[in-house]
Amino acid sequence: MENKNTLDHLLKIEAEAAALVNDAQTEADRRIRENEEKNRAAHEERFKVEVKAREEALTKEEEEFRKQYRDALEKYRGEISGVNVDVPRFSALFNEFLAGEN
């Protein structure tokens, strides 16, 4: 009879230990899930900040390139506007070129 009581007592302790382990695992899973959610939210926030900064830098760089392009185009137009074109000589050279191709 004493062996039965000891065995019952050990089985009861084992059941309590299993319940404690189960509770601990549930708590660990909850903490892990909370940390993952917190880390994901922090990562998304850092990612949004980085994307915004890069988009602003890209926009600024694009505006600078457009300004450089407009300035270079305006300079080119100024350079070619003062050039005198010798139309008769150009026509003669062009006709000579076409005659040589035939």
Biopython code that builds the backbone (N, CA, C, O; Angstrom):
import numpy as np
from Bio.PDB.StructureBuilder import StructureBuilder

atoms = [
    (1, "MET", "N", (0.819, -1.187, 0.000)),
    (1, "MET", "CA", (0.000, 0.000, 0.000)),
    (1, "MET", "C", (0.871, 1.263, 0.000)),
    (1, "MET", "O", (0.568, 2.259, -0.656)),
    (2, "GLU", "N", (1.953, 1.177, 0.757)),
    (2, "GLU", "CA", (2.841, 2.320, 0.824)),
    (2, "GLU", "C", (3.485, 2.599, -0.540)),
    (2, "GLU", "O", (3.695, 3.753, -0.913)),
    (3, "ASN", "N", (3.789, 1.545, -1.261)),
    (3, "ASN", "CA", (4.352, 1.705, -2.608)),
    (3, "ASN", "C", (3.361, 2.408, -3.526)),
    (3, "ASN", "O", (3.757, 3.228, -4.355)),
    (4, "LYS", "N", (2.074, 2.095, -3.385)),
    (4, "LYS", "CA", (1.046, 2.734, -4.216)),
    (4, "LYS", "C", (0.960, 4.223, -3.910)),
    (4, "LYS", "O", (0.845, 5.045, -4.819)),
    (5, "ASN", "N", (1.018, 4.567, -2.616)),
    (5, "ASN", "CA", (0.979, 5.978, -2.228)),
    (5, "ASN", "C", (2.208, 6.732, -2.762)),
    (5, "ASN", "O", (2.097, 7.864, -3.232)),
    (6, "THR", "N", (3.356, 6.096, -2.682)),
    (6, "THR", "CA", (4.578, 6.715, -3.196)),
    (6, "THR", "C", (4.482, 6.901, -4.697)),
    (6, "THR", "O", (4.840, 7.953, -5.227)),
    (7, "LEU", "N", (3.993, 5.869, -5.383)),
    (7, "LEU", "CA", (3.837, 5.956, -6.841)),
    (7, "LEU", "C", (2.829, 7.028, -7.221)),
    (7, "LEU", "O", (3.065, 7.792, -8.157)),
    (8, "ASP", "N", (1.718, 7.097, -6.515)),
    (8, "ASP", "CA", (0.710, 8.132, -6.777)),
    (8, "ASP", "C", (1.298, 9.526, -6.542)),
    (8, "ASP", "O", (1.055, 10.461, -7.304)),
    (9, "HIS", "N", (2.074, 9.632, -5.470)),
    (9, "HIS", "CA", (2.701, 10.921, -5.150)),
    (9, "HIS", "C", (3.694, 11.321, -6.275)),
    (9, "HIS", "O", (3.716, 12.477, -6.698)),
    (10, "LEU", "N", (4.492, 10.379, -6.741)),
    (10, "LEU", "CA", (5.440, 10.655, -7.830)),
    (10, "LEU", "C", (4.709, 11.016, -9.133)),
    (10, "LEU", "O", (5.143, 11.907, -9.863)),
    (11, "LEU", "N", (3.622, 10.337, -9.414)),
    (11, "LEU", "CA", (2.827, 10.644, -10.615)),
    (11, "LEU", "C", (2.217, 12.044, -10.510)),
    (11, "LEU", "O", (2.139, 12.774, -11.498)),
    (12, "LYS", "N", (1.787, 12.405, -9.299)),
    (12, "LYS", "CA", (1.224, 13.743, -9.086)),
    (12, "LYS", "C", (2.307, 14.800, -9.298)),
    (12, "LYS", "O", (2.056, 15.823, -9.935)),
    (13, "ILE", "N", (3.508, 14.559, -8.767)),
    (13, "ILE", "CA", (4.624, 15.507, -8.944)),
    (13, "ILE", "C", (4.998, 15.612, -10.427)),
    (13, "ILE", "O", (5.275, 16.701, -10.929)),
    (14, "GLU", "N", (5.002, 14.468, -11.119)),
    (14, "GLU", "CA", (5.318, 14.481, -12.561)),
    (14, "GLU", "C", (4.276, 15.279, -13.342)),
    (14, "GLU", "O", (4.633, 16.019, -14.258)),
    (15, "ALA", "N", (2.997, 15.144, -12.998)),
    (15, "ALA", "CA", (1.931, 15.892, -13.660)),
    (15, "ALA", "C", (2.096, 17.387, -13.407)),
    (15, "ALA", "O", (1.899, 18.197, -14.312)),
    (16, "GLU", "N", (2.459, 17.755, -12.170)),
    (16, "GLU", "CA", (2.679, 19.164, -11.846)),
    (16, "GLU", "C", (3.888, 19.712, -12.611)),
    (16, "GLU", "O", (3.864, 20.847, -13.086)),
    (17, "ALA", "N", (4.939, 18.904, -12.726)),
    (17, "ALA", "CA", (6.134, 19.318, -13.461)),
    (17, "ALA", "C", (5.798, 19.497, -14.946)),
    (17, "ALA", "O", (6.251, 20.449, -15.582)),
    (18, "ALA", "N", (5.010, 18.581, -15.484)),
    (18, "ALA", "CA", (4.613, 18.686, -16.891)),
    (18, "ALA", "C", (3.783, 19.943, -17.112)),
    (18, "ALA", "O", (3.940, 20.618, -18.130)),
    (19, "ALA", "N", (2.907, 20.263, -16.177)),
    (19, "ALA", "CA", (2.093, 21.475, -16.284)),
    (19, "ALA", "C", (2.985, 22.711, -16.215)),
    (19, "ALA", "O", (2.773, 23.665, -16.963)),
    (20, "LEU", "N", (3.980, 22.707, -15.326)),
    (20, "LEU", "CA", (4.917, 23.832, -15.222)),
    (20, "LEU", "C", (5.708, 24.003, -16.524)),
    (20, "LEU", "O", (5.887, 25.120, -17.009)),
    (21, "VAL", "N", (6.176, 22.888, -17.078)),
    (21, "VAL", "CA", (6.925, 22.950, -18.341)),
    (21, "VAL", "C", (6.027, 23.476, -19.453)),
    (21, "VAL", "O", (6.458, 24.288, -20.272)),
    (22, "ASN", "N", (4.784, 23.014, -19.484)),
    (22, "ASN", "CA", (3.839, 23.467, -20.507)),
    (22, "ASN", "C", (3.569, 24.967, -20.364)),
    (22, "ASN", "O", (3.544, 25.693, -21.357)),
    (23, "ASP", "N", (3.369, 25.428, -19.126)),
    (23, "ASP", "CA", (3.150, 26.856, -18.874)),
    (23, "ASP", "C", (4.375, 27.682, -19.280)),
    (23, "ASP", "O", (4.255, 28.751, -19.879)),
    (24, "ALA", "N", (5.555, 27.156, -18.938)),
    (24, "ALA", "CA", (6.789, 27.861, -19.296)),
    (24, "ALA", "C", (6.941, 27.941, -20.814)),
    (24, "ALA", "O", (7.342, 28.980, -21.339)),
    (25, "GLN", "N", (6.628, 26.867, -21.516)),
    (25, "GLN", "CA", (6.726, 26.876, -22.979)),
    (25, "GLN", "C", (5.724, 27.855, -23.587)),
    (25, "GLN", "O", (6.050, 28.566, -24.538)),
    (26, "THR", "N", (4.516, 27.894, -23.046)),
    (26, "THR", "CA", (3.505, 28.842, -23.525)),
    (26, "THR", "C", (3.970, 30.279, -23.314)),
    (26, "THR", "O", (3.810, 31.125, -24.194)),
    (27, "GLU", "N", (4.548, 30.552, -22.141)),
    (27, "GLU", "CA", (5.050, 31.894, -21.847)),
    (27, "GLU", "C", (6.231, 32.242, -22.768)),
    (27, "GLU", "O", (6.321, 33.363, -23.269)),
    (28, "ALA", "N", (7.118, 31.293, -22.984)),
    (28, "ALA", "CA", (8.261, 31.532, -23.880)),
    (28, "ALA", "C", (7.779, 31.821, -25.295)),
    (28, "ALA", "O", (8.286, 32.731, -25.950)),
    (29, "ASP", "N", (6.804, 31.052, -25.771)),
    (29, "ASP", "CA", (6.253, 31.283, -27.115)),
    (29, "ASP", "C", (5.623, 32.667, -27.214)),
    (29, "ASP", "O", (5.785, 33.359, -28.220)),
    (30, "ARG", "N", (4.899, 33.071, -26.161)),
    (30, "ARG", "CA", (4.274, 34.395, -26.155)),
    (30, "ARG", "C", (5.336, 35.488, -26.210)),
    (30, "ARG", "O", (5.192, 36.447, -26.968)),
    (31, "ARG", "N", (6.389, 35.360, -25.425)),
    (31, "ARG", "CA", (7.457, 36.368, -25.410)),
    (31, "ARG", "C", (8.187, 36.425, -26.748)),
    (31, "ARG", "O", (8.503, 37.502, -27.254)),
    (32, "ILE", "N", (8.446, 35.262, -27.305)),
    (32, "ILE", "CA", (9.105, 35.222, -28.619)),
    (32, "ILE", "C", (8.239, 35.925, -29.663)),
    (32, "ILE", "O", (8.741, 36.730, -30.447)),
    (33, "ARG", "N", (6.948, 35.624, -29.673)),
    (33, "ARG", "CA", (6.027, 36.235, -30.632)),
    (33, "ARG", "C", (5.986, 37.753, -30.448)),
    (33, "ARG", "O", (6.016, 38.501, -31.425)),
    (34, "GLU", "N", (5.916, 38.206, -29.181)),
    (34, "GLU", "CA", (5.902, 39.653, -28.916)),
    (34, "GLU", "C", (7.191, 40.321, -29.394)),
    (34, "GLU", "O", (7.151, 41.395, -29.996)),
    (35, "ASN", "N", (8.337, 39.683, -29.126)),
    (35, "ASN", "CA", (9.613, 40.237, -29.574)),
    (35, "ASN", "C", (9.710, 40.280, -31.094)),
    (35, "ASN", "O", (10.207, 41.252, -31.664)),
    (36, "GLU", "N", (9.231, 39.223, -31.748)),
    (36, "GLU", "CA", (9.244, 39.214, -33.215)),
    (36, "GLU", "C", (8.388, 40.351, -33.770)),
    (36, "GLU", "O", (8.794, 41.038, -34.707)),
    (37, "GLU", "N", (7.218, 40.546, -33.196)),
    (37, "GLU", "CA", (6.339, 41.625, -33.653)),
    (37, "GLU", "C", (6.978, 42.988, -33.413)),
    (37, "GLU", "O", (6.926, 43.870, -34.270)),
    (38, "LYS", "N", (7.584, 43.150, -32.232)),
    (38, "LYS", "CA", (8.241, 44.412, -31.894)),
    (38, "LYS", "C", (9.420, 44.668, -32.838)),
    (38, "LYS", "O", (9.591, 45.776, -33.346)),
    (39, "ASN", "N", (10.226, 43.634, -33.064)),
    (39, "ASN", "CA", (11.376, 43.771, -33.965)),
    (39, "ASN", "C", (10.937, 44.046, -35.397)),
    (39, "ASN", "O", (11.558, 44.846, -36.096)),
    (40, "ARG", "N", (9.874, 43.388, -35.832)),
    (40, "ARG", "CA", (9.366, 43.604, -37.188)),
    (40, "ARG", "C", (8.874, 45.046, -37.348)),
    (40, "ARG", "O", (9.137, 45.690, -38.363)),
    (41, "ALA", "N", (8.167, 45.537, -36.348)),
    (41, "ALA", "CA", (7.672, 46.919, -36.399)),
    (41, "ALA", "C", (8.833, 47.909, -36.410)),
    (41, "ALA", "O", (8.807, 48.893, -37.150)),
    (42, "ALA", "N", (9.851, 47.651, -35.589)),
    (42, "ALA", "CA", (11.020, 48.545, -35.556)),
    (42, "ALA", "C", (11.755, 48.502, -36.892)),
    (42, "ALA", "O", (12.195, 49.535, -37.396)),
    (43, "HIS", "N", (11.886, 47.315, -37.461)),
    (43, "HIS", "CA", (12.550, 47.183, -38.759)),
    (43, "HIS", "C", (11.768, 47.930, -39.848)),
    (43, "HIS", "O", (12.351, 48.646, -40.662)),
    (44, "GLU", "N", (10.471, 47.758, -39.852)),
    (44, "GLU", "CA", (9.652, 48.446, -40.849)),
    (44, "GLU", "C", (9.771, 49.956, -40.710)),
    (44, "GLU", "O", (9.819, 50.669, -41.712)),
    (45, "GLU", "N", (9.819, 50.445, -39.490)),
    (45, "GLU", "CA", (9.946, 51.887, -39.267)),
    (45, "GLU", "C", (11.305, 52.383, -39.764)),
    (45, "GLU", "O", (11.384, 53.406, -40.444)),
    (46, "ARG", "N", (12.383, 51.651, -39.423)),
    (46, "ARG", "CA", (13.719, 52.039, -39.919)),
    (46, "ARG", "C", (13.767, 51.974, -41.439)),
    (46, "ARG", "O", (14.375, 52.827, -42.086)),
    (47, "PHE", "N", (13.121, 50.955, -42.008)),
    (47, "PHE", "CA", (13.093, 50.793, -43.458)),
    (47, "PHE", "C", (12.371, 51.974, -44.109)),
    (47, "PHE", "O", (12.850, 52.513, -45.107)),
    (48, "LYS", "N", (11.236, 52.379, -43.562)),
    (48, "LYS", "CA", (10.490, 53.516, -44.109)),
    (48, "LYS", "C", (11.318, 54.797, -44.039)),
    (48, "LYS", "O", (11.330, 55.585, -44.985)),
    (49, "VAL", "N", (12.007, 55.002, -42.923)),
    (49, "VAL", "CA", (12.842, 56.193, -42.771)),
    (49, "VAL", "C", (13.963, 56.178, -43.815)),
    (49, "VAL", "O", (14.243, 57.199, -44.443)),
    (50, "GLU", "N", (14.598, 55.029, -43.996)),
    (50, "GLU", "CA", (15.689, 54.905, -44.974)),
    (50, "GLU", "C", (15.180, 55.111, -46.397)),
    (50, "GLU", "O", (15.824, 55.786, -47.200)),
    (51, "VAL", "N", (14.035, 54.533, -46.704)),
    (51, "VAL", "CA", (13.456, 54.698, -48.043)),
    (51, "VAL", "C", (13.149, 56.167, -48.302)),
    (51, "VAL", "O", (13.443, 56.686, -49.379)),
    (52, "LYS", "N", (12.564, 56.830, -47.327)),
    (52, "LYS", "CA", (12.228, 58.244, -47.486)),
    (52, "LYS", "C", (13.489, 59.072, -47.715)),
    (52, "LYS", "O", (13.514, 59.943, -48.585)),
    (53, "ALA", "N", (14.533, 58.802, -46.936)),
    (53, "ALA", "CA", (15.790, 59.552, -47.081)),
    (53, "ALA", "C", (16.395, 59.309, -48.464)),
    (53, "ALA", "O", (16.877, 60.245, -49.102)),
    (54, "ARG", "N", (16.373, 58.073, -48.923)),
    (54, "ARG", "CA", (16.946, 57.765, -50.244)),
    (54, "ARG", "C", (16.111, 58.366, -51.370)),
    (54, "ARG", "O", (16.660, 58.834, -52.368)),
    (55, "GLU", "N", (14.788, 58.357, -51.216)),
    (55, "GLU", "CA", (13.938, 58.973, -52.233)),
    (55, "GLU", "C", (14.195, 60.480, -52.307)),
    (55, "GLU", "O", (14.250, 61.051, -53.396)),
    (56, "GLU", "N", (14.350, 61.115, -51.152)),
    (56, "GLU", "CA", (14.636, 62.556, -51.137)),
    (56, "GLU", "C", (15.992, 62.847, -51.785)),
    (56, "GLU", "O", (16.132, 63.809, -52.541)),
    (57, "ALA", "N", (16.989, 62.007, -51.483)),
    (57, "ALA", "CA", (18.318, 62.192, -52.078)),
    (57, "ALA", "C", (18.252, 61.978, -53.587)),
    (57, "ALA", "O", (18.883, 62.708, -54.351)),
    (58, "LEU", "N", (17.490, 60.982, -54.010)),
    (58, "LEU", "CA", (17.350, 60.710, -55.442)),
    (58, "LEU", "C", (16.645, 61.865, -56.148)),
    (58, "LEU", "O", (17.051, 62.267, -57.239)),
    (59, "THR", "N", (15.606, 62.392, -55.539)),
    (59, "THR", "CA", (14.890, 63.524, -56.115)),
    (59, "THR", "C", (15.808, 64.732, -56.239)),
    (59, "THR", "O", (15.809, 65.418, -57.262)),
    (60, "LYS", "N", (16.584, 64.987, -55.202)),
    (60, "LYS", "CA", (17.525, 66.109, -55.226)),
    (60, "LYS", "C", (18.574, 65.912, -56.320)),
    (60, "LYS", "O", (18.893, 66.848, -57.053)),
    (61, "GLU", "N", (19.106, 64.705, -56.427)),
    (61, "GLU", "CA", (20.110, 64.409, -57.454)),
    (61, "GLU", "C", (19.508, 64.534, -58.850)),
    (61, "GLU", "O", (20.151, 65.043, -59.769)),
    (62, "GLU", "N", (18.278, 64.070, -59.001)),
    (62, "GLU", "CA", (17.602, 64.169, -60.295)),
    (62, "GLU", "C", (17.404, 65.636, -60.682)),
    (62, "GLU", "O", (17.621, 66.003, -61.837)),
    (63, "GLU", "N", (16.999, 66.466, -59.738)),
    (63, "GLU", "CA", (16.831, 67.897, -60.008)),
    (63, "GLU", "C", (18.155, 68.539, -60.415)),
    (63, "GLU", "O", (18.192, 69.385, -61.308)),
    (64, "GLU", "N", (19.243, 68.132, -59.754)),
    (64, "GLU", "CA", (20.562, 68.665, -60.089)),
    (64, "GLU", "C", (20.964, 68.247, -61.508)),
    (64, "GLU", "O", (21.492, 69.064, -62.263)),
    (65, "PHE", "N", (20.719, 66.987, -61.877)),
    (65, "PHE", "CA", (21.034, 66.536, -63.230)),
    (65, "PHE", "C", (20.194, 67.276, -64.275)),
    (65, "PHE", "O", (20.691, 67.636, -65.342)),
    (66, "ARG", "N", (18.932, 67.495, -63.959)),
    (66, "ARG", "CA", (18.075, 68.234, -64.896)),
    (66, "ARG", "C", (18.598, 69.665, -65.079)),
    (66, "ARG", "O", (18.605, 70.186, -66.194)),
    (67, "LYS", "N", (19.031, 70.290, -63.991)),
    (67, "LYS", "CA", (19.590, 71.643, -64.077)),
    (67, "LYS", "C", (20.865, 71.629, -64.913)),
    (67, "LYS", "O", (21.048, 72.492, -65.771)),
    (68, "GLN", "N", (21.746, 70.662, -64.676)),
    (68, "GLN", "CA", (22.978, 70.558, -65.464)),
    (68, "GLN", "C", (22.656, 70.345, -66.947)),
    (68, "GLN", "O", (23.304, 70.928, -67.816)),
    (69, "TYR", "N", (21.658, 69.514, -67.228)),
    (69, "TYR", "CA", (21.252, 69.258, -68.613)),
    (69, "TYR", "C", (20.729, 70.542, -69.258)),
    (69, "TYR", "O", (21.112, 70.875, -70.380)),
    (70, "ARG", "N", (19.860, 71.259, -68.557)),
    (70, "ARG", "CA", (19.316, 72.511, -69.110)),
    (70, "ARG", "C", (20.432, 73.523, -69.349)),
    (70, "ARG", "O", (20.457, 74.197, -70.380)),
    (71, "ASP", "N", (21.363, 73.628, -68.383)),
    (71, "ASP", "CA", (22.482, 74.563, -68.542)),
    (71, "ASP", "C", (23.356, 74.188, -69.733)),
    (71, "ASP", "O", (23.749, 75.054, -70.514)),
    (72, "ALA", "N", (23.666, 72.887, -69.874)),
    (72, "ALA", "CA", (24.496, 72.433, -70.995)),
    (72, "ALA", "C", (23.779, 72.655, -72.320)),
    (72, "ALA", "O", (24.404, 73.056, -73.302)),
    (73, "LEU", "N", (22.483, 72.402, -72.358)),
    (73, "LEU", "CA", (21.707, 72.600, -73.584)),
    (73, "LEU", "C", (21.654, 74.079, -73.951)),
    (73, "LEU", "O", (21.803, 74.441, -75.118)),
    (74, "GLU", "N", (21.445, 74.916, -72.966)),
    (74, "GLU", "CA", (21.410, 76.362, -73.211)),
    (74, "GLU", "C", (22.775, 76.855, -73.709)),
    (74, "GLU", "O", (22.844, 77.683, -74.617)),
    (75, "LYS", "N", (23.840, 76.352, -73.120)),
    (75, "LYS", "CA", (25.191, 76.724, -73.552)),
    (75, "LYS", "C", (25.414, 76.280, -75.002)),
    (75, "LYS", "O", (25.940, 77.047, -75.808)),
    (76, "TYR", "N", (25.022, 75.065, -75.331)),
    (76, "TYR", "CA", (25.162, 74.547, -76.694)),
    (76, "TYR", "C", (24.360, 75.395, -77.684)),
    (76, "TYR", "O", (24.849, 75.755, -78.755)),
    (77, "ARG", "N", (23.133, 75.700, -77.306)),
    (77, "ARG", "CA", (22.306, 76.535, -78.194)),
    (77, "ARG", "C", (22.949, 77.901, -78.421)),
    (77, "ARG", "O", (22.913, 78.437, -79.528)),
    (78, "GLY", "N", (23.537, 78.459, -77.361)),
    (78, "GLY", "CA", (24.226, 79.743, -77.496)),
    (78, "GLY", "C", (25.422, 79.646, -78.425)),
    (78, "GLY", "O", (25.683, 80.553, -79.215)),
    (79, "GLU", "N", (26.153, 78.527, -78.323)),
    (79, "GLU", "CA", (27.330, 78.340, -79.173)),
    (79, "GLU", "C", (26.954, 78.178, -80.642)),
    (79, "GLU", "O", (27.622, 78.726, -81.519)),
    (80, "ILE", "N", (25.894, 77.433, -80.911)),
    (80, "ILE", "CA", (25.552, 77.199, -82.323)),
    (80, "ILE", "C", (24.739, 78.334, -82.925)),
    (80, "ILE", "O", (24.644, 78.442, -84.147)),
    (81, "SER", "N", (24.153, 79.180, -82.089)),
    (81, "SER", "CA", (23.353, 80.267, -82.648)),
    (81, "SER", "C", (24.242, 81.313, -83.330)),
    (81, "SER", "O", (23.789, 82.021, -84.230)),
    (82, "GLY", "N", (25.495, 81.409, -82.905)),
    (82, "GLY", "CA", (26.397, 82.393, -83.496)),
    (82, "GLY", "C", (27.164, 81.863, -84.698)),
    (82, "GLY", "O", (27.950, 82.600, -85.293)),
    (83, "VAL", "N", (26.958, 80.623, -85.064)),
    (83, "VAL", "CA", (27.696, 80.023, -86.172)),
    (83, "VAL", "C", (27.028, 80.410, -87.488)),
    (83, "VAL", "O", (25.814, 80.285, -87.651)),
    (84, "ASN", "N", (27.859, 80.886, -88.428)),
    (84, "ASN", "CA", (27.347, 81.199, -89.764)),
    (84, "ASN", "C", (27.392, 79.937, -90.614)),
    (84, "ASN", "O", (28.412, 79.253, -90.693)),
    (85, "VAL", "N", (26.278, 79.650, -91.237)),
    (85, "VAL", "CA", (26.190, 78.463, -92.082)),
    (85, "VAL", "C", (26.341, 78.902, -93.539)),
    (85, "VAL", "O", (25.599, 79.748, -94.038)),
    (86, "ASP", "N", (27.322, 78.299, -94.198)),
    (86, "ASP", "CA", (27.558, 78.571, -95.622)),
    (86, "ASP", "C", (26.734, 77.556, -96.413)),
    (86, "ASP", "O", (27.223, 76.490, -96.788)),
    (87, "VAL", "N", (25.465, 77.916, -96.659)),
    (87, "VAL", "CA", (24.530, 76.992, -97.297)),
    (87, "VAL", "C", (24.998, 76.569, -98.683)),
    (87, "VAL", "O", (24.937, 75.375, -98.977)),
    (88, "PRO", "N", (25.460, 77.462, -99.555)),
    (88, "PRO", "CA", (25.892, 77.001, -100.876)),
    (88, "PRO", "C", (27.057, 76.012, -100.792)),
    (88, "PRO", "O", (27.078, 75.020, -101.521)),
    (89, "ARG", "N", (28.021, 76.272, -99.911)),
    (89, "ARG", "CA", (29.150, 75.349, -99.793)),
    (89, "ARG", "C", (28.690, 74.008, -99.218)),
    (89, "ARG", "O", (29.126, 72.954, -99.681)),
    (90, "PHE", "N", (27.801, 74.042, -98.198)),
    (90, "PHE", "CA", (27.264, 72.822, -97.623)),
    (90, "PHE", "C", (26.532, 72.010, -98.686)),
    (90, "PHE", "O", (26.697, 70.793, -98.768)),
    (91, "SER", "N", (25.718, 72.689, -99.503)),
    (91, "SER", "CA", (24.973, 72.001, -100.562)),
    (91, "SER", "C", (25.917, 71.357, -101.559)),
    (91, "SER", "O", (25.692, 70.229, -101.997)),
    (92, "ALA", "N", (26.976, 72.073, -101.919)),
    (92, "ALA", "CA", (27.935, 71.528, -102.875)),
    (92, "ALA", "C", (28.622, 70.291, -102.301)),
    (92, "ALA", "O", (28.756, 69.280, -102.990)),
    (93, "LEU", "N", (29.053, 70.364, -101.055)),
    (93, "LEU", "CA", (29.692, 69.201, -100.422)),
    (93, "LEU", "C", (28.723, 68.034, -100.285)),
    (93, "LEU", "O", (29.097, 66.874, -100.457)),
    (94, "PHE", "N", (27.502, 68.352, -99.981)),
    (94, "PHE", "CA", (26.496, 67.303, -99.833)),
    (94, "PHE", "C", (26.238, 66.628, -101.172)),
    (94, "PHE", "O", (26.189, 65.401, -101.260)),
    (95, "ASN", "N", (26.076, 67.427, -102.201)),
    (95, "ASN", "CA", (25.846, 66.854, -103.546)),
    (95, "ASN", "C", (27.053, 66.044, -103.989)),
    (95, "ASN", "O", (26.893, 64.993, -104.610)),
    (96, "GLU", "N", (28.254, 66.512, -103.683)),
    (96, "GLU", "CA", (29.457, 65.778, -104.030)),
    (96, "GLU", "C", (29.501, 64.426, -103.293)),
    (96, "GLU", "O", (29.886, 63.405, -103.863)),
    (97, "PHE", "N", (29.100, 64.448, -102.030)),
    (97, "PHE", "CA", (29.048, 63.221, -101.235)),
    (97, "PHE", "C", (28.048, 62.241, -101.834)),
    (97, "PHE", "O", (28.334, 61.050, -101.956)),
    (98, "LEU", "N", (26.860, 62.751, -102.210)),
    (98, "LEU", "CA", (25.845, 61.864, -102.796)),
    (98, "LEU", "C", (26.297, 61.335, -104.142)),
    (98, "LEU", "O", (26.032, 60.178, -104.468)),
    (99, "ALA", "N", (26.964, 62.144, -104.917)),
    (99, "ALA", "CA", (27.449, 61.712, -106.228)),
    (99, "ALA", "C", (28.476, 60.618, -106.040)),
    (99, "ALA", "O", (28.509, 59.673, -106.829)),
    (100, "GLY", "N", (29.303, 60.710, -105.036)),
    (100, "GLY", "CA", (30.310, 59.692, -104.789)),
    (100, "GLY", "C", (29.717, 58.373, -104.321)),
    (100, "GLY", "O", (30.341, 57.325, -104.487)),
    (101, "GLU", "N", (28.554, 58.404, -103.756)),
    (101, "GLU", "CA", (27.905, 57.189, -103.240)),
    (101, "GLU", "C", (27.295, 56.365, -104.358)),
    (101, "GLU", "O", (27.162, 55.150, -104.209)),
    (102, "ASN", "N", (26.924, 56.973, -105.459)),
    (102, "ASN", "CA", (26.260, 56.250, -106.568)),
    (102, "ASN", "C", (27.207, 55.464, -107.373)),
    (102, "ASN", "O", (26.805, 54.806, -108.333)),
]
sb = StructureBuilder()
sb.init_structure("model")
sb.init_model(0)
sb.init_chain("A")
sb.init_seg("    ")
for serial, (resi, resn, name, xyz) in enumerate(atoms, 1):
    if name == "N":
        sb.init_residue(resn, " ", resi, " ")
    sb.init_atom(name, np.array(xyz, "f"), 0.0, 1.0, " ", f" {name:<3s}", serial, name[0])
structure = sb.get_structure()
